[in-house]
Amino acid sequence: MHSNFPGEPVTGARKLADFVNANQLGCCLVYPHNEWHRTIGGAMGSTATAIADPIFYFGVHWHIDRVFDEFKLIQSERAV
């Protein structure tokens, strides 16, 4: 990314490795995550029913899981 990119507004993180912990990352992801659920609507619009919608697995939700998995890998590499 360009060095003048301001980063995430609260933490200033410019890349995944800049987040200090999973809580900080999660706080930055929760709003866009929930907006996707509301935008898709139907069963995806509610956390109680989203898991019943196939798009939960094959649509956009895989991206949140992928980001978190990559963050956990970064955290484990830091611990070595």
N, CA, C and O atoms as a GROMACS GRO file, in nm:
protein
  320
    1MET      N    1   0.083  -0.118   0.000
    1MET     CA    2   0.000   0.000   0.000
    1MET      C    3   0.088   0.124   0.000
    1MET      O    4   0.204   0.121   0.038
    2HIS      N    5   0.028   0.230  -0.043
    2HIS     CA    6   0.099   0.357  -0.048
    2HIS      C    7   0.128   0.404   0.094
    2HIS      O    8   0.044   0.389   0.182
    3SER      N    9   0.245   0.459   0.117
    3SER     CA   10   0.287   0.498   0.251
    3SER      C   11   0.203   0.612   0.309
    3SER      O   12   0.204   0.633   0.430
    4ASN      N   13   0.131   0.685   0.225
    4ASN     CA   14   0.046   0.794   0.273
    4ASN      C   15  -0.094   0.746   0.311
    4ASN      O   16  -0.176   0.827   0.355
    5PHE      N   17  -0.122   0.617   0.294
    5PHE     CA   18  -0.252   0.562   0.331
    5PHE      C   19  -0.271   0.582   0.481
    5PHE      O   20  -0.186   0.542   0.560
    6PRO      N   21  -0.383   0.645   0.522
    6PRO     CA   22  -0.400   0.679   0.664
    6PRO      C   23  -0.421   0.559   0.756
    6PRO      O   24  -0.400   0.571   0.877
    7GLY      N   25  -0.461   0.448   0.703
    7GLY     CA   26  -0.483   0.331   0.787
    7GLY      C   27  -0.621   0.329   0.850
    7GLY      O   28  -0.704   0.417   0.824
    8GLU      N   29  -0.645   0.230   0.930
    8GLU     CA   30  -0.773   0.215   0.998
    8GLU      C   31  -0.790   0.333   1.093
    8GLU      O   32  -0.696   0.369   1.163
    9PRO      N   33  -0.909   0.395   1.096
    9PRO     CA   34  -0.927   0.521   1.169
    9PRO      C   35  -0.898   0.517   1.320
    9PRO      O   36  -0.844   0.614   1.374
   10VAL      N   37  -0.931   0.410   1.388
   10VAL     CA   38  -0.912   0.405   1.533
   10VAL      C   39  -0.771   0.363   1.572
   10VAL      O   40  -0.709   0.424   1.659
   11THR      N   41  -0.720   0.258   1.508
   11THR     CA   42  -0.591   0.202   1.547
   11THR      C   43  -0.474   0.255   1.463
   11THR      O   44  -0.359   0.250   1.507
   12GLY      N   45  -0.504   0.304   1.343
   12GLY     CA   46  -0.399   0.347   1.252
   12GLY      C   47  -0.335   0.231   1.178
   12GLY      O   48  -0.239   0.251   1.102
   13ALA      N   49  -0.386   0.109   1.198
   13ALA     CA   50  -0.330  -0.010   1.133
   13ALA      C   51  -0.337   0.005   0.982
   13ALA      O   52  -0.440   0.042   0.926
   14ARG      N   53  -0.226  -0.026   0.918
   14ARG     CA   54  -0.220  -0.021   0.772
   14ARG      C   55  -0.216  -0.160   0.710
   14ARG      O   56  -0.240  -0.178   0.591
   15LYS      N   57  -0.186  -0.258   0.794
   15LYS     CA   58  -0.185  -0.396   0.746
   15LYS      C   59  -0.227  -0.486   0.861
   15LYS      O   60  -0.229  -0.443   0.977
   16LEU      N   61  -0.260  -0.607   0.831
   16LEU     CA   62  -0.311  -0.700   0.929
   16LEU      C   63  -0.216  -0.718   1.047
   16LEU      O   64  -0.260  -0.730   1.161
   17ALA      N   65  -0.088  -0.719   1.021
   17ALA     CA   66   0.011  -0.738   1.127
   17ALA      C   67   0.018  -0.619   1.224
   17ALA      O   68   0.077  -0.631   1.331
   18ASP      N   69  -0.040  -0.505   1.188
   18ASP     CA   70  -0.038  -0.389   1.276
   18ASP      C   71  -0.136  -0.399   1.392
   18ASP      O   72  -0.122  -0.326   1.490
   19PHE      N   73  -0.234  -0.486   1.382
   19PHE     CA   74  -0.329  -0.501   1.492
   19PHE      C   75  -0.261  -0.571   1.608
   19PHE      O   76  -0.190  -0.669   1.588
   20VAL      N   77  -0.282  -0.521   1.729
   20VAL     CA   78  -0.212  -0.569   1.847
   20VAL      C   79  -0.266  -0.704   1.894
   20VAL      O   80  -0.189  -0.790   1.938
   21ASN      N   81  -0.397  -0.723   1.885
   21ASN     CA   82  -0.457  -0.848   1.932
   21ASN      C   83  -0.587  -0.874   1.856
   21ASN      O   84  -0.633  -0.790   1.778
   22ALA      N   85  -0.646  -0.990   1.880
   22ALA     CA   86  -0.768  -1.030   1.808
   22ALA      C   87  -0.885  -0.940   1.844
   22ALA      O   88  -0.972  -0.916   1.760
   23ASN      N   89  -0.889  -0.890   1.966
   23ASN     CA   90  -0.997  -0.801   2.006
   23ASN      C   91  -0.994  -0.672   1.925
   23ASN      O   92  -1.098  -0.625   1.879
   24GLN      N   93  -0.877  -0.616   1.907
   24GLN     CA   94  -0.862  -0.494   1.829
   24GLN      C   95  -0.905  -0.518   1.684
   24GLN      O   96  -0.977  -0.436   1.626
   25LEU      N   97  -0.861  -0.627   1.627
   25LEU     CA   98  -0.900  -0.662   1.490
   25LEU      C   99  -1.051  -0.683   1.482
   25LEU      O  100  -1.117  -0.632   1.391
   26GLY      N  101  -1.105  -0.757   1.577
   26GLY     CA  102  -1.249  -0.785   1.577
   26GLY      C  103  -1.333  -0.660   1.586
   26GLY      O  104  -1.437  -0.649   1.520
   27CYS      N  105  -1.290  -0.565   1.667
   27CYS     CA  106  -1.364  -0.439   1.680
   27CYS      C  107  -1.367  -0.364   1.547
   27CYS      O  108  -1.465  -0.295   1.517
   28CYS      N  109  -1.263  -0.376   1.468
   28CYS     CA  110  -1.258  -0.308   1.338
   28CYS      C  111  -1.339  -0.382   1.232
   28CYS      O  112  -1.383  -0.321   1.134
   29LEU      N  113  -1.360  -0.510   1.251
   29LEU     CA  114  -1.433  -0.590   1.152
   29LEU      C  115  -1.582  -0.600   1.180
   29LEU      O  116  -1.660  -0.626   1.089
   30VAL      N  117  -1.623  -0.580   1.305
   30VAL     CA  118  -1.761  -0.608   1.342
   30VAL      C  119  -1.862  -0.523   1.264
   30VAL      O  120  -1.964  -0.576   1.220
   31TYR      N  121  -1.837  -0.394   1.247
   31TYR     CA  122  -1.934  -0.311   1.176
   31TYR      C  123  -1.950  -0.353   1.030
   31TYR      O  124  -2.062  -0.377   0.986
   32PRO      N  125  -1.839  -0.362   0.951
   32PRO     CA  126  -1.858  -0.405   0.812
   32PRO      C  127  -1.917  -0.547   0.802
   32PRO      O  128  -1.996  -0.575   0.712
   33HIS      N  129  -1.878  -0.634   0.895
   33HIS     CA  130  -1.932  -0.770   0.897
   33HIS      C  131  -2.084  -0.768   0.913
   33HIS      O  132  -2.157  -0.833   0.838
   34ASN      N  133  -2.131  -0.692   1.012
   34ASN     CA  134  -2.275  -0.685   1.037
   34ASN      C  135  -2.350  -0.616   0.924
   34ASN      O  136  -2.463  -0.654   0.894
   35GLU      N  137  -2.289  -0.516   0.862
   35GLU     CA  138  -2.352  -0.449   0.748
   35GLU      C  139  -2.372  -0.543   0.630
   35GLU      O  140  -2.475  -0.536   0.562
   36TRP      N  141  -2.275  -0.632   0.605
   36TRP     CA  142  -2.292  -0.730   0.498
   36TRP      C  143  -2.412  -0.820   0.526
   36TRP      O  144  -2.492  -0.847   0.437
   37HIS      N  145  -2.424  -0.864   0.651
   37HIS     CA  146  -2.539  -0.948   0.686
   37HIS      C  147  -2.670  -0.874   0.660
   37HIS      O  148  -2.762  -0.930   0.600
   38ARG      N  149  -2.679  -0.749   0.704
   38ARG     CA  150  -2.803  -0.671   0.685
   38ARG      C  151  -2.830  -0.645   0.538
   38ARG      O  152  -2.944  -0.651   0.493
   39THR      N  153  -2.725  -0.617   0.462
   39THR     CA  154  -2.741  -0.587   0.319
   39THR      C  155  -2.791  -0.708   0.242
   39THR      O  156  -2.878  -0.695   0.156
   40ILE      N  157  -2.736  -0.825   0.271
   40ILE     CA  158  -2.779  -0.946   0.203
   40ILE      C  159  -2.923  -0.979   0.238
   40ILE      O  160  -3.001  -1.019   0.152
   41GLY      N  161  -2.959  -0.962   0.365
   41GLY     CA  162  -3.097  -0.982   0.408
   41GLY      C  163  -3.136  -1.128   0.415
   41GLY      O  164  -3.050  -1.216   0.420
   42GLY      N  165  -3.264  -1.154   0.414
   42GLY     CA  166  -3.314  -1.290   0.427
   42GLY      C  167  -3.261  -1.354   0.553
   42GLY      O  168  -3.249  -1.288   0.657
   43ALA      N  169  -3.229  -1.482   0.546
   43ALA     CA  170  -3.175  -1.554   0.661
   43ALA      C  171  -3.043  -1.493   0.707
   43ALA      O  172  -3.011  -1.496   0.825
   44MET      N  173  -2.966  -1.437   0.613
   44MET     CA  174  -2.838  -1.376   0.649
   44MET      C  175  -2.854  -1.250   0.733
   44MET      O  176  -2.759  -1.208   0.799
   45GLY      N  177  -2.971  -1.190   0.732
   45GLY     CA  178  -2.995  -1.066   0.804
   45GLY      C  179  -2.996  -1.081   0.955
   45GLY      O  180  -2.988  -0.981   1.027
   46SER      N  181  -3.005  -1.202   1.004
   46SER     CA  182  -3.010  -1.225   1.148
   46SER      C  183  -2.902  -1.325   1.190
   46SER      O  184  -2.882  -1.427   1.124
   47THR      N  185  -2.833  -1.296   1.299
   47THR     CA  186  -2.731  -1.389   1.345
   47THR      C  187  -2.791  -1.521   1.390
   47THR      O  188  -2.723  -1.624   1.391
   48ALA      N  189  -2.920  -1.520   1.426
   48ALA     CA  190  -2.986  -1.644   1.469
   48ALA      C  191  -3.012  -1.739   1.353
   48ALA      O  192  -3.022  -1.860   1.373
   49THR      N  193  -3.025  -1.685   1.231
   49THR     CA  194  -3.060  -1.769   1.116
   49THR      C  195  -2.955  -1.771   1.005
   49THR      O  196  -2.966  -1.849   0.911
   50ALA      N  197  -2.852  -1.687   1.015
   50ALA     CA  198  -2.754  -1.674   0.906
   50ALA      C  199  -2.689  -1.807   0.870
   50ALA      O  200  -2.662  -1.833   0.753
   51ILE      N  201  -2.662  -1.888   0.969
   51ILE     CA  202  -2.594  -2.015   0.944
   51ILE      C  203  -2.677  -2.110   0.857
   51ILE      O  204  -2.624  -2.205   0.800
   52ALA      N  205  -2.807  -2.086   0.847
   52ALA     CA  206  -2.894  -2.170   0.765
   52ALA      C  207  -2.891  -2.131   0.618
   52ALA      O  208  -2.944  -2.204   0.534
   53ASP      N  209  -2.831  -2.018   0.585
   53ASP     CA  210  -2.826  -1.971   0.447
   53ASP      C  211  -2.696  -2.018   0.382
   53ASP      O  212  -2.588  -1.992   0.435
   54PRO      N  213  -2.705  -2.087   0.267
   54PRO     CA  214  -2.583  -2.136   0.201
   54PRO      C  215  -2.482  -2.026   0.168
   54PRO      O  216  -2.362  -2.053   0.164
   55ILE      N  217  -2.529  -1.904   0.145
   55ILE     CA  218  -2.435  -1.796   0.114
   55ILE      C  219  -2.343  -1.767   0.232
   55ILE      O  220  -2.235  -1.712   0.214
   56PHE      N  221  -2.385  -1.805   0.353
   56PHE     CA  222  -2.301  -1.790   0.472
   56PHE      C  223  -2.168  -1.861   0.450
   56PHE      O  224  -2.063  -1.809   0.487
   57TYR      N  225  -2.172  -1.978   0.388
   57TYR     CA  226  -2.052  -2.059   0.367
   57TYR      C  227  -1.983  -2.030   0.234
   57TYR      O  228  -1.860  -2.032   0.226
   58PHE      N  229  -2.061  -2.002   0.130
   58PHE     CA  230  -2.005  -1.990  -0.004
   58PHE      C  231  -2.001  -1.847  -0.056
   58PHE      O  232  -1.957  -1.822  -0.167
   59GLY      N  233  -2.048  -1.755   0.025
   59GLY     CA  234  -2.051  -1.616  -0.017
   59GLY      C  235  -1.941  -1.536   0.047
   59GLY      O  236  -1.822  -1.567   0.033
   60VAL      N  237  -1.980  -1.434   0.118
   60VAL     CA  238  -1.884  -1.339   0.172
   60VAL      C  239  -1.826  -1.378   0.308
   60VAL      O  240  -1.721  -1.327   0.344
   61HIS      N  241  -1.890  -1.465   0.382
   61HIS     CA  242  -1.844  -1.492   0.518
   61HIS      C  243  -1.708  -1.561   0.522
   61HIS      O  244  -1.635  -1.547   0.620
   62TRP      N  245  -1.674  -1.634   0.419
   62TRP     CA  246  -1.544  -1.699   0.415
   62TRP      C  247  -1.432  -1.596   0.428
   62TRP      O  248  -1.325  -1.628   0.480
   63HIS      N  249  -1.456  -1.474   0.380
   63HIS     CA  250  -1.352  -1.372   0.384
   63HIS      C  251  -1.319  -1.332   0.529
   63HIS      O  252  -1.202  -1.317   0.563
   64ILE      N  253  -1.419  -1.316   0.612
   64ILE     CA  254  -1.396  -1.284   0.754
   64ILE      C  255  -1.314  -1.395   0.819
   64ILE      O  256  -1.219  -1.368   0.892
   65ASP      N  257  -1.351  -1.520   0.791
   65ASP     CA  258  -1.279  -1.634   0.847
   65ASP      C  259  -1.134  -1.638   0.797
   65ASP      O  260  -1.043  -1.668   0.874
   66ARG      N  261  -1.114  -1.606   0.670
   66ARG     CA  262  -0.980  -1.606   0.612
   66ARG      C  263  -0.893  -1.498   0.676
   66ARG      O  264  -0.776  -1.522   0.707
   67VAL      N  265  -0.949  -1.380   0.695
   67VAL     CA  266  -0.875  -1.271   0.758
   67VAL      C  267  -0.833  -1.310   0.900
   67VAL      O  268  -0.719  -1.289   0.940
   68PHE      N  269  -0.927  -1.368   0.976
   68PHE     CA  270  -0.895  -1.407   1.113
   68PHE      C  271  -0.791  -1.519   1.116
   68PHE      O  272  -0.700  -1.517   1.200
   69ASP      N  273  -0.803  -1.616   1.026
   69ASP     CA  274  -0.703  -1.723   1.020
   69ASP      C  275  -0.564  -1.668   0.988
   69ASP      O  276  -0.464  -1.711   1.046
   70GLU      N  277  -0.559  -1.573   0.896
   70GLU     CA  278  -0.430  -1.513   0.861
   70GLU      C  279  -0.373  -1.435   0.980
   70GLU      O  280  -0.252  -1.438   1.005
   71PHE      N  281  -0.460  -1.366   1.054
   71PHE     CA  282  -0.415  -1.292   1.172
   71PHE      C  283  -0.360  -1.389   1.277
   71PHE      O  284  -0.257  -1.362   1.338
   72LYS      N  285  -0.428  -1.502   1.299
   72LYS     CA  286  -0.379  -1.600   1.395
   72LYS      C  287  -0.242  -1.653   1.354
   72LYS      O  288  -0.158  -1.678   1.440
   73LEU      N  289  -0.219  -1.672   1.225
   73LEU     CA  290  -0.089  -1.716   1.176
   73LEU      C  291   0.018  -1.610   1.207
   73LEU      O  292   0.128  -1.645   1.251
   74ILE      N  293  -0.013  -1.486   1.184
   74ILE     CA  294   0.080  -1.376   1.216
   74ILE      C  295   0.112  -1.377   1.365
   74ILE      O  296   0.228  -1.364   1.404
   75GLN      N  297   0.008  -1.394   1.449
   75GLN     CA  298   0.029  -1.397   1.594
   75GLN      C  299   0.118  -1.514   1.634
   75GLN      O  300   0.205  -1.499   1.719
   76SER      N  301   0.096  -1.631   1.575
   76SER     CA  302   0.178  -1.747   1.610
   76SER      C  303   0.324  -1.729   1.566
   76SER      O  304   0.415  -1.776   1.634
   77GLU      N  305   0.345  -1.662   1.454
   77GLU     CA  306   0.482  -1.636   1.409
   77GLU      C  307   0.552  -1.537   1.501
   77GLU      O  308   0.674  -1.545   1.518
   78ARG      N  309   0.478  -1.444   1.559
   78ARG     CA  310   0.536  -1.349   1.654
   78ARG      C  311   0.583  -1.420   1.780
   78ARG      O  312   0.681  -1.380   1.843
   79ALA      N  313   0.512  -1.526   1.817
   79ALA     CA  314   0.542  -1.597   1.941
   79ALA      C  315   0.668  -1.684   1.930
   79ALA      O  316   0.725  -1.725   2.030
   80VAL      N  317   0.710  -1.712   1.807
   80VAL     CA  318   0.826  -1.800   1.786
   80VAL      C  319   0.955  -1.730   1.819
   80VAL      O  320   1.062  -1.791   1.807
   0.00000   0.00000   0.00000
